[in-house]
Amino acid sequence: MTDSAPTVVGLYSFMRGAPLQRVAEFRWDPKGGVSLTVFDVEQGYPFQEWFEAGIPSEADDRVVMPSEGERFMRALIWPTRQMGYHRIWNESEPST
């Protein structure tokens, strides 16, 4: 893989008339693997489901599991991923 994989990916929920709310995040490092923190159980369900069952990856044409680290984090931010009331952002620190 050529580009750096994301190390922090946040999930945000937005509802009409409510402020944007951070509801979950994935973190990855090559030594410790992928971890999930859910801040709002009700709104963070997409990340919880992907952590347990994997995420469909268009690039790999299959489901990618968190144990696959770099591939999993890339699948999270795939450009065509659409979600109704949620937004996903790569919050990784820029490479130096």
All heavy atoms as an XYZ file, in Angstrom:
777
protein
N       0.847     -1.168      0.000
C       0.000      0.000      0.000
C       0.898      1.238      0.000
O       1.871      1.285      0.723
C      -0.906     -0.018      1.215
C      -1.709     -1.282      1.367
S      -3.347     -0.930      1.931
C      -4.163     -2.392      1.329
N       0.523      2.214     -0.798
C       1.413      3.340     -0.998
C       1.204      4.479     -0.012
O       2.154      5.022      0.493
C       1.269      3.873     -2.429
O      -0.095      4.204     -2.642
C       1.728      2.855     -3.445
N      -0.010      4.879      0.243
C      -0.277      5.976      1.167
C      -0.331      5.455      2.589
O      -0.611      4.292      2.826
C      -1.617      6.644      0.830
C      -1.603      7.289     -0.546
O      -0.530      7.738     -0.971
O      -2.660      7.335     -1.183
N      -0.091      6.363      3.530
C      -0.205      5.996      4.930
C      -1.650      5.668      5.256
O      -2.564      6.385      4.853
C       0.261      7.144      5.818
O       1.619      7.404      5.601
N      -1.851      4.602      5.986
C      -3.201      4.241      6.415
C      -3.617      5.156      7.560
O      -2.770      5.611      8.332
C      -3.234      2.788      6.873
N      -4.898      5.440      7.682
C      -5.362      6.254      8.806
C      -5.035      5.573     10.131
O      -5.053      4.348     10.225
C      -6.874      6.319      8.616
C      -7.141      5.835      7.242
C      -5.983      4.996      6.831
N      -4.753      6.378     11.132
C      -4.527      5.832     12.468
C      -5.669      6.178     13.415
O      -5.852      5.511     14.420
C      -3.205      6.346     13.052
O      -3.217      7.770     13.035
C      -2.021      5.821     12.250
N      -6.436      7.220     13.087
C      -7.613      7.602     13.881
C      -8.739      7.957     12.912
O      -8.560      8.800     12.038
C      -7.338      8.828     14.789
C      -8.583      9.185     15.598
C      -6.162      8.573     15.701
N      -9.866      7.283     13.080
C     -11.040      7.559     12.253
C     -12.221      7.765     13.186
O     -12.524      6.906     14.019
C     -11.324      6.404     11.268
C     -12.622      6.650     10.498
C     -10.154      6.235     10.296
N     -12.868      8.925     13.062
C     -13.999      9.259     13.925
C     -15.326      9.111     13.214
O     -15.424      9.314     12.006
N     -16.337      8.748     13.966
C     -17.718      8.658     13.472
C     -18.531      9.740     14.156
O     -18.528      9.841     15.387
C     -18.310      7.287     13.776
C     -19.780      7.094     13.375
C     -19.925      7.098     11.853
C     -20.316      5.786     13.942
N     -19.210     10.539     13.354
C     -20.025     11.645     13.863
C     -21.469     11.441     13.466
O     -21.761     10.948     12.379
C     -19.514     12.975     13.304
C     -18.185     13.357     13.870
C     -17.013     12.789     13.402
C     -18.100     14.279     14.904
C     -15.786     13.126     13.939
C     -16.876     14.626     15.454
C     -15.728     14.041     14.961
O     -14.513     14.381     15.504
N     -22.356     11.831     14.343
C     -23.789     11.754     14.095
C     -24.331     13.164     13.975
O     -23.924     14.064     14.700
C     -24.472     11.036     15.269
O     -25.871     11.105     15.130
N     -25.246     13.356     13.040
C     -25.912     14.650     12.954
C     -27.395     14.422     12.702
O     -27.799     13.532     11.975
C     -25.293     15.545     11.874
C     -25.457     15.030     10.479
C     -26.525     15.425      9.697
C     -24.535     14.148      9.941
C     -26.675     14.943      8.404
C     -24.676     13.666      8.654
C     -25.746     14.062      7.882
N     -28.180     15.191     13.393
C     -29.628     15.159     13.250
C     -30.074     16.593     13.028
O     -29.431     17.536     13.504
C     -30.295     14.596     14.500
C     -29.805     13.208     14.864
S     -30.151     12.029     13.574
C     -31.168     10.895     14.439
N     -31.167     16.764     12.337
C     -31.679     18.114     12.077
C     -31.868     18.861     13.389
O     -32.475     18.356     14.323
C     -32.998     18.022     11.331
C     -33.569     19.391     11.006
C     -34.728     19.288     10.093
N     -34.191     18.872      8.793
C     -34.935     18.445      7.792
N     -36.226     18.349      7.931
N     -34.389     18.097      6.652
N     -31.296     20.046     13.468
C     -31.444     20.892     14.639
C     -30.517     20.561     15.796
O     -30.553     21.213     16.822
N     -29.673     19.542     15.642
C     -28.747     19.159     16.717
C     -27.315     19.372     16.239
O     -27.026     19.233     15.051
C     -28.962     17.703     17.105
N     -26.415     19.691     17.150
C     -25.012     19.862     16.745
C     -24.377     18.519     16.368
O     -24.813     17.463     16.826
C     -24.349     20.449     17.993
C     -25.224     20.031     19.119
C     -26.619     19.924     18.572
N     -23.362     18.592     15.537
C     -22.590     17.414     15.166
C     -22.002     16.804     16.434
O     -21.484     17.520     17.286
C     -21.473     17.833     14.218
C     -20.765     16.755     13.428
C     -21.737     16.052     12.497
C     -19.644     17.373     12.619
N     -22.115     15.488     16.579
C     -21.659     14.828     17.800
C     -20.742     13.670     17.456
O     -21.086     12.807     16.646
C     -22.880     14.309     18.572
C     -22.532     13.557     19.813
C     -23.766     12.962     20.494
O     -24.890     13.137     20.044
N     -23.540     12.248     21.565
N     -19.568     13.626     18.082
C     -18.632     12.512     17.898
C     -19.142     11.338     18.715
O     -19.307     11.434     19.930
C     -17.242     12.930     18.369
C     -16.160     11.970     17.983
C     -14.826     12.670     18.164
N     -13.789     11.968     17.480
C     -12.801     11.330     18.092
N     -12.731     11.335     19.402
N     -11.882     10.717     17.394
N     -19.395     10.211     18.048
C     -20.031      9.090     18.741
C     -19.133      7.860     18.886
O     -19.396      7.008     19.731
C     -21.374      8.703     18.074
C     -22.369      9.840     18.191
C     -21.193      8.296     16.623
N     -18.073      7.768     18.069
C     -17.177      6.611     18.169
C     -15.883      6.905     17.424
O     -15.825      7.825     16.606
C     -17.837      5.364     17.586
N     -14.860      6.109     17.733
C     -13.608      6.245     16.991
C     -12.887      4.913     16.930
O     -12.971      4.097     17.848
C     -12.685      7.289     17.619
C     -12.036      6.839     18.892
C     -11.031      7.844     19.454
O     -11.083      9.029     19.108
O     -10.194      7.406     20.262
N     -12.201      4.699     15.818
C     -11.265      3.597     15.670
C      -9.873      4.182     15.738
O      -9.611      5.259     15.195
C     -11.415      2.906     14.311
C     -12.505      1.890     14.253
C     -13.631      2.114     13.487
C     -12.405      0.689     14.943
C     -14.641      1.177     13.409
C     -13.410     -0.261     14.873
C     -14.527     -0.017     14.105
N      -8.965      3.464     16.404
C      -7.547      3.823     16.432
C      -6.774      2.584     16.007
O      -7.143      1.466     16.351
C      -7.108      4.249     17.824
C      -7.672      5.589     18.227
C      -7.072      6.075     19.543
N      -7.517      7.423     19.788
C      -6.884      8.519     19.407
N      -5.722      8.411     18.781
N      -7.361      9.714     19.664
N      -5.685      2.831     15.267
C      -4.841      1.733     14.822
C      -3.383      2.102     14.945
O      -2.974      3.217     14.631
C      -5.139      1.387     13.361
C      -4.177      0.399     12.792
C      -4.084     -0.919     13.105
C      -3.152      0.648     11.828
N      -3.067     -1.511     12.403
C      -2.477     -0.565     11.597
C      -2.744      1.790     11.143
C      -1.421     -0.678     10.709
C      -1.679      1.677     10.249
C      -1.036      0.444     10.041
N      -2.625      1.144     15.439
C      -1.173      1.237     15.356
C      -0.666     -0.168     15.065
O      -1.271     -1.150     15.492
C      -0.546      1.850     16.619
C      -0.546      0.912     17.798
O       0.299     -0.012     17.819
O      -1.376      1.091     18.698
N       0.414     -0.279     14.302
C       0.891     -1.591     13.867
C       1.202     -2.552     15.015
O       1.041     -3.757     14.868
C       2.160     -1.269     13.074
C       1.999      0.147     12.637
C       1.201      0.808     13.728
N       1.617     -2.041     16.152
C       1.972     -2.911     17.279
C       0.760     -3.360     18.087
O       0.711     -4.485     18.557
C       2.975     -2.210     18.185
C       4.290     -1.944     17.513
C       5.215     -1.154     18.391
C       6.466     -0.794     17.610
N       7.244      0.246     18.236
N      -0.215     -2.463     18.268
C      -1.359     -2.771     19.120
C      -2.627     -3.160     18.397
O      -3.595     -3.579     19.012
N      -2.659     -3.003     17.073
C      -3.845     -3.354     16.309
C      -4.908     -2.258     16.342
O      -4.647     -1.112     16.678
N      -6.120     -2.647     15.992
C      -7.250     -1.718     15.926
C      -8.021     -1.778     17.235
O      -8.310     -2.859     17.751
C      -8.189     -2.083     14.750
C      -9.437     -1.223     14.764
C      -7.459     -1.944     13.420
N      -8.365     -0.599     17.754
C      -9.216     -0.528     18.941
C     -10.412      0.354     18.627
O     -10.355      1.227     17.756
C      -8.444      0.025     20.144
O      -8.021      1.347     19.888
N     -11.482      0.131     19.341
C     -12.718      0.888     19.166
C     -13.119      1.499     20.487
O     -13.111      0.832     21.522
C     -13.835     -0.031     18.673
C     -15.253      0.548     18.677
C     -15.384      1.699     17.687
C     -16.267     -0.540     18.366
N     -13.484      2.781     20.451
C     -14.075      3.455     21.594
C     -15.421      3.997     21.138
O     -15.491      4.698     20.125
C     -13.198      4.622     22.096
O     -11.912      4.111     22.429
C     -13.815      5.293     23.312
N     -16.482      3.645     21.855
C     -17.823      4.135     21.537
C     -18.231      5.113     22.630
O     -18.240      4.771     23.804
C     -18.838      2.970     21.434
C     -20.238      3.499     21.177
C     -18.425      1.997     20.339
N     -18.562      6.333     22.232
C     -18.964      7.378     23.172
C     -20.479      7.427     23.342
O     -20.976      7.877     24.364
C     -18.455      8.741     22.706
C     -16.971      8.766     22.456
C     -16.472      8.857     21.175
C     -16.074      8.673     23.507
C     -15.109      8.872     20.933
C     -14.710      8.688     23.285
C     -14.219      8.782     21.993
N     -21.216      7.010     22.330
C     -22.678      6.986     22.363
C     -23.123      5.654     21.768
O     -23.050      5.450     20.553
C     -23.239      8.159     21.547
C     -24.751      8.225     21.533
O     -25.410      7.157     21.471
O     -25.292      9.343     21.558
N     -23.565      4.745     22.621
C     -23.898      3.386     22.191
C     -24.985      3.383     21.124
O     -24.901      2.645     20.141
C     -24.318      2.522     23.406
C     -24.781      1.151     22.965
C     -23.166      2.404     24.391
N     -25.983      4.219     21.277
C     -27.093      4.245     20.329
C     -26.653      4.728     18.946
O     -27.010      4.141     17.932
C     -28.213      5.145     20.853
C     -29.459      5.115     20.010
C     -30.579      5.944     20.617
O     -30.786      5.856     21.847
O     -31.232      6.669     19.858
N     -25.868      5.790     18.894
C     -25.458      6.355     17.618
C     -24.166      5.727     17.068
O     -23.893      5.826     15.879
C     -25.273      7.867     17.749
C     -26.550      8.612     18.003
C     -27.540      8.452     16.867
O     -27.187      8.530     15.690
N     -28.782      8.209     17.205
N     -23.389      5.070     17.906
C     -22.128      4.478     17.471
C     -22.258      3.068     16.934
O     -21.258      2.415     16.649
N     -23.498      2.596     16.751
C     -23.721      1.212     16.328
C     -23.019      0.823     15.025
O     -22.572     -0.316     14.909
C     -25.211      0.888     16.256
C     -25.934      1.583     15.125
C     -26.025      0.997     13.870
C     -26.504      2.836     15.300
C     -26.658      1.641     12.831
C     -27.142      3.486     14.262
C     -27.223      2.885     13.031
O     -27.850      3.534     12.009
N     -22.887      1.708     14.013
C     -22.201      1.236     12.794
C     -20.766      0.789     13.080
O     -20.336     -0.257     12.596
C     -22.212      2.455     11.866
C     -23.356      3.286     12.330
C     -23.379      3.083     13.833
N     -20.031      1.552     13.880
C     -18.658      1.172     14.195
C     -18.620     -0.111     15.020
O     -17.770     -0.962     14.819
C     -17.944      2.303     14.936
C     -17.242      3.290     14.037
C     -17.593      3.449     12.708
C     -16.221      4.075     14.531
C     -16.938      4.364     11.887
C     -15.552      4.992     13.726
C     -15.913      5.129     12.399
N     -19.534     -0.255     15.949
C     -19.578     -1.476     16.762
C     -19.817     -2.695     15.871
O     -19.158     -3.722     16.023
C     -20.675     -1.375     17.829
C     -20.688     -2.540     18.792
C     -19.437     -2.605     19.660
O     -19.044     -1.613     20.246
N     -18.818     -3.761     19.742
N     -20.746     -2.584     14.929
C     -21.026     -3.697     14.006
C     -19.809     -4.024     13.151
O     -19.477     -5.186     12.953
C     -22.215     -3.358     13.117
C     -23.533     -3.380     13.850
C     -24.710     -3.025     12.957
O     -24.540     -2.913     11.719
O     -25.809     -2.856     13.504
N     -19.113     -2.987     12.643
C     -17.935     -3.228     11.815
C     -16.805     -3.837     12.630
O     -16.038     -4.645     12.129
C     -17.472     -1.934     11.158
C     -18.448     -1.399     10.159
C     -19.410     -2.111      9.476
C     -18.576     -0.067      9.725
N     -20.118     -1.273      8.655
C     -19.631     -0.007      8.779
C     -17.902      1.113     10.040
C     -20.010      1.158      8.149
C     -18.287      2.285      9.410
C     -19.318      2.303      8.477
N     -16.707     -3.465     13.893
C     -15.663     -4.022     14.754
C     -15.903     -5.512     14.997
O     -14.975     -6.300     15.059
C     -15.613     -3.270     16.083
C     -14.413     -3.599     16.926
C     -13.143     -3.213     16.528
C     -14.551     -4.284     18.109
C     -12.029     -3.503     17.302
C     -13.448     -4.585     18.894
C     -12.180     -4.194     18.488
N     -17.157     -5.889     15.102
C     -17.504     -7.287     15.380
C     -17.558     -8.155     14.121
O     -17.152     -9.313     14.149
C     -18.844     -7.344     16.104
C     -18.783     -6.745     17.493
C     -20.142     -6.583     18.143
O     -21.164     -6.985     17.553
O     -20.180     -6.028     19.263
N     -18.072     -7.610     13.020
C     -18.326     -8.424     11.830
C     -17.491     -8.040     10.617
O     -17.576     -8.690      9.581
C     -19.808     -8.347     11.465
N     -16.701     -6.973     10.719
C     -15.916     -6.515      9.584
C     -16.675     -5.490      8.762
O     -17.856     -5.230      8.996
N     -15.980     -4.899      7.803
C     -16.563     -3.863      6.950
C     -16.369     -4.247      5.486
O     -15.292     -4.716      5.100
C     -15.935     -2.484      7.253
C     -16.645     -1.382      6.485
C     -14.450     -2.475      6.986
C     -16.237      0.012      6.905
N     -17.412     -4.080      4.673
C     -17.235     -4.353      3.233
C     -16.194     -3.401      2.645
O     -16.246     -2.200      2.872
C     -18.615     -4.074      2.639
C     -19.564     -4.164      3.796
C     -18.780     -3.714      5.001
N     -15.266     -3.956      1.912
C     -14.215     -3.158      1.269
C     -14.380     -3.255     -0.237
O     -14.260     -4.345     -0.810
C     -12.839     -3.681      1.674
O     -11.840     -3.088      0.873
N     -14.655     -2.115     -0.865
C     -14.768     -2.099     -2.322
C     -13.410     -2.354     -2.966
O     -13.321     -3.004     -4.002
C     -15.346     -0.769     -2.790
C     -16.799     -0.604     -2.391
C     -17.381      0.694     -2.895
O     -16.945      1.189     -3.956
O     -18.289      1.210     -2.225
N     -12.354     -1.853     -2.364
C     -11.009     -2.028     -2.917
C     -10.593     -3.502     -2.912
O      -9.915     -3.960     -3.825
C     -10.005     -1.202     -2.134
N     -11.000     -4.240     -1.881
C     -10.623     -5.645     -1.757
C     -11.714     -6.594     -2.230
O     -11.509     -7.800     -2.299
C     -10.268     -5.965     -0.306
C      -9.037     -5.208      0.159
O      -7.999     -5.310     -0.516
O      -9.130     -4.500      1.179
N     -12.911     -6.061     -2.490
C     -14.065     -6.845     -2.933
C     -14.383     -7.988     -1.963
O     -14.632     -9.121     -2.354
C     -13.835     -7.394     -4.346
C     -15.131     -7.862     -4.999
O     -16.205     -7.314     -4.666
O     -15.072     -8.794     -5.827
N     -14.346     -7.637     -0.668
C     -14.656     -8.606      0.392
C     -14.821     -7.858      1.704
O     -14.562     -6.661      1.793
C     -13.553     -9.652      0.523
C     -12.219     -9.075      0.976
C     -11.137    -10.140      1.078
N      -9.863     -9.585      1.433
C      -9.441     -9.352      2.677
N     -10.219     -9.632      3.709
N      -8.247     -8.849      2.907
N     -15.224     -8.575      2.727
C     -15.305     -8.001      4.072
C     -13.923     -8.044      4.705
O     -13.234     -9.066      4.649
C     -16.329     -8.782      4.939
C     -16.281     -8.317      6.385
C     -17.726     -8.617      4.364
N     -13.524     -6.919      5.287
C     -12.209     -6.789      5.925
C     -12.425     -6.685      7.437
O     -13.274     -5.927      7.903
C     -11.475     -5.536      5.390
C     -10.153     -5.345      6.095
C     -11.290     -5.634      3.894
N     -11.659     -7.456      8.185
C     -11.785     -7.505      9.635
C     -10.797     -6.551     10.320
O      -9.741     -6.238      9.766
C     -11.534     -8.934     10.133
C     -12.513     -9.960      9.580
S     -14.239     -9.591      9.955
C     -14.241     -9.803     11.722
N     -11.114     -6.107     11.549
C     -10.191     -5.234     12.287
C      -8.795     -5.840     12.465
O      -7.812     -5.108     12.537
C     -10.876     -5.041     13.639
C     -12.312     -5.292     13.378
C     -12.356     -6.325     12.279
N      -8.713     -7.155     12.497
C      -7.413     -7.810     12.652
C      -6.493     -7.546     11.458
O      -5.286     -7.787     11.537
C      -7.596     -9.319     12.840
O      -8.254     -9.873     11.717
N      -7.053     -7.005     10.367
C      -6.260     -6.689      9.177
C      -5.730     -5.257      9.212
O      -5.207     -4.768      8.216
C      -7.085     -6.940      7.920
C      -7.445     -8.410      7.773
C      -8.298     -8.666      6.560
O      -7.759     -8.617      5.432
O      -9.504     -8.889      6.739
N      -5.870     -4.592     10.353
C      -5.270     -3.289     10.616
C      -5.363     -2.263      9.512
O      -6.361     -1.575      9.357
N      -4.293     -2.156      8.741
C      -4.184     -1.132      7.697
C      -5.314     -1.234      6.676
O      -5.936     -0.226      6.326
C      -2.834     -1.274      7.002
C      -2.549     -0.209      6.001
C      -1.148     -0.319      5.421
O      -0.378     -1.221      5.799
O      -0.845      0.526      4.565
N      -5.617     -2.420      6.199
C      -6.712     -2.592      5.221
C      -8.056     -2.176      5.821
O      -8.875     -1.555      5.152
C      -6.791     -4.031      4.738
C      -5.707     -4.405      3.792
C      -5.976     -5.776      3.169
N      -4.902     -6.178      2.330
C      -4.695     -5.757      1.086
N      -5.522     -4.885      0.558
N      -3.682     -6.177      0.384
N      -8.284     -2.543      7.061
C      -9.536     -2.192      7.730
C      -9.686     -0.678      7.838
O     -10.736     -0.111      7.512
C      -9.575     -2.838      9.119
C     -10.825     -2.559      9.884
C     -11.975     -3.291      9.649
C     -10.857     -1.571     10.851
C     -13.147     -3.031     10.364
C     -12.007     -1.305     11.569
C     -13.150     -2.047     11.323
N      -8.637      0.001      8.262
C      -8.699      1.457      8.417
C      -8.909      2.150      7.079
O      -9.641      3.132      6.980
C      -7.440      1.969      9.107
C      -7.253      1.460     10.540
S      -8.570      1.905     11.679
C      -8.182      3.632     11.979
N      -8.310      1.624      6.030
C      -8.527      2.193      4.695
C      -9.979      1.983      4.250
O     -10.563      2.864      3.623
C      -7.582      1.557      3.680
C      -6.164      2.004      3.802
C      -5.317      1.269      2.750
N      -3.910      1.450      3.002
C      -3.223      2.519      2.674
N      -3.823      3.524      2.101
N      -1.936      2.592      2.937
N     -10.531      0.825      4.549
C     -11.914      0.538      4.149
C     -12.893      1.499      4.825
O     -13.930      1.845      4.249
C     -12.267     -0.914      4.470
N     -12.579      1.922      6.034
C     -13.456      2.856      6.745
C     -13.631      4.171      6.009
O     -14.708      4.762      6.028
C     -12.894      3.163      8.144
C     -12.952      2.066      9.173
C     -12.139      2.474     10.397
C     -14.389      1.757      9.554
N     -12.578      4.645      5.375
C     -12.637      5.967      4.743
C     -12.750      5.886      3.225
O     -12.526      6.871      2.525
C     -11.427      6.832      5.148
C     -10.120      6.193      4.700
C     -11.436      7.103      6.647
C      -8.938      7.140      4.754
N     -13.114      4.733      2.696
C     -13.277      4.593      1.254
C     -14.190      5.710      0.748
O     -15.239      5.967      1.328
C     -13.860      3.216      0.930
C     -13.859      2.927     -0.529
C     -14.932      2.975     -1.360
C     -12.747      2.552     -1.332
N     -14.561      2.660     -2.633
C     -13.214      2.398     -2.650
C     -11.396      2.353     -1.064
C     -12.384      2.043     -3.700
C     -10.574      1.995     -2.118
C     -11.071      1.836     -3.420
N     -13.805      6.404     -0.326
C     -14.528      7.607     -0.761
C     -16.014      7.430     -1.065
O     -16.778      8.373     -0.941
C     -13.783      8.019     -2.036
C     -12.481      7.350     -1.978
C     -12.639      6.128     -1.136
N     -16.436      6.262     -1.450
C     -17.840      6.101     -1.832
C     -18.734      5.651     -0.682
O     -19.918      5.424     -0.877
C     -17.978      5.088     -2.991
O     -17.437      3.832     -2.571
C     -17.266      5.581     -4.233
N     -18.187      5.507      0.514
C     -18.995      5.047      1.650
C     -20.043      6.116      1.984
O     -19.731      7.246      2.256
C     -18.114      4.784      2.869
C     -18.891      4.140      4.003
C     -18.017      3.423      4.988
N     -17.028      2.540      4.415
C     -17.281      1.323      3.923
N     -18.495      0.860      3.899
N     -16.300      0.587      3.450
N     -21.306      5.742      1.914
C     -22.419      6.648      2.183
C     -23.133      6.214      3.465
O     -23.392      5.032      3.649
C     -23.425      6.625      1.029
C     -22.852      7.066     -0.297
C     -22.552      8.548     -0.317
O     -23.275      9.340      0.263
N     -21.465      8.920     -0.969
N     -23.460      7.172      4.299
C     -24.192      6.883      5.530
C     -25.203      7.996      5.742
O     -24.867      9.171      5.609
C     -23.228      6.800      6.711
C     -22.188      5.706      6.560
S     -21.139      5.559      7.996
C     -22.302      4.807      9.127
N     -26.425      7.636      6.079
C     -27.494      8.604      6.226
C     -27.246      9.714      7.228
O     -27.095     10.869      6.867
N     -27.222      9.391      8.496
C     -27.098     10.404      9.544
C     -25.749     10.357     10.248
O     -25.607     10.808     11.368
C     -28.230     10.252     10.566
C     -29.564     10.590      9.972
C     -30.444      9.595      9.583
C     -29.935     11.914      9.770
C     -31.668      9.907      9.018
C     -31.153     12.239      9.206
C     -32.018     11.220      8.833
O     -33.220     11.553      8.270
N     -24.760      9.783      9.593
C     -23.419      9.686     10.152
C     -22.404     10.170      9.131
O     -22.617     10.049      7.931
C     -23.073      8.239     10.526
C     -23.876      7.705     11.648
N     -25.070      7.039     11.466
C     -23.666      7.729     12.987
C     -25.550      6.690     12.646
N     -24.720      7.088     13.581
N     -21.299     10.682      9.621
C     -20.172     11.056      8.774
C     -18.908     10.455      9.380
O     -18.757     10.416     10.599
C     -20.009     12.579      8.683
C     -21.107     13.257      7.920
C     -21.074     12.879      6.436
N     -22.152     13.485      5.706
C     -23.283     12.887      5.355
N     -23.490     11.644      5.686
N     -24.203     13.515      4.662
N     -18.020     10.028      8.507
C     -16.755      9.432      8.919
C     -15.628     10.362      8.497
O     -15.590     10.817      7.353
C     -16.573      8.054      8.257
C     -17.658      7.097      8.737
C     -15.185      7.495      8.546
C     -17.670      5.780      8.011
N     -14.707     10.640      9.434
C     -13.579     11.505      9.140
C     -12.278     10.860      9.554
O     -12.166     10.276     10.639
C     -13.693     12.849      9.854
C     -14.554     13.814      9.132
C     -14.407     14.267      7.857
C     -15.721     14.433      9.642
N     -15.411     15.147      7.557
C     -16.236     15.264      8.636
C     -16.399     14.386     10.863
C     -17.376     16.026      8.793
C     -17.530     15.148     11.026
C     -18.008     15.957     10.002
N     -11.303     10.992      8.673
C      -9.935     10.584      8.985
C      -9.356     11.691      9.862
O      -9.203     12.824      9.415
C      -9.132     10.429      7.698
C      -7.704     10.036      7.953
O      -7.227      9.996      9.082
N      -6.991      9.734      6.878
N      -9.059     11.383     11.103
C      -8.536     12.362     12.052
C      -7.089     12.111     12.414
O      -6.589     12.581     13.432
C      -9.415     12.368     13.313
C     -10.850     12.723     12.981
C     -11.777     12.653     14.181
O     -11.457     11.950     15.153
O     -12.821     13.311     14.131
N      -6.402     11.361     11.567
C      -5.002     11.033     11.813
C      -4.144     12.290     11.750
O      -4.440     13.223     11.009
C      -4.513     10.050     10.762
O      -5.356      8.920     10.690
N      -3.075     12.269     12.519
C      -2.100     13.358     12.453
C      -1.374     13.238     11.117
O      -1.055     12.129     10.670
C      -1.091     13.228     13.601
C      -1.693     13.471     14.960
C      -2.143     14.912     15.139
O      -1.457     15.824     14.648
O      -3.188     15.109     15.780
N      -1.076     14.360     10.472
C      -0.334     14.303      9.208
C       1.045     13.696      9.409
O       1.671     13.891     10.446
C      -0.199     15.784      8.799
C      -1.127     16.551      9.669
C      -1.420     15.714     10.883
N       1.510     12.975      8.406
C       2.859     12.393      8.438
C       3.881     13.513      8.317
O       3.674     14.482      7.613
C       3.051     11.405      7.296
O       2.125     10.368      7.404
N       4.992     13.331      9.000
C       6.043     14.361      8.900
C       7.251     13.811      8.205
O       7.445     12.666      8.050
C       6.449     14.874     10.301
O       6.813     13.763     11.110
C       5.336     15.668     10.899
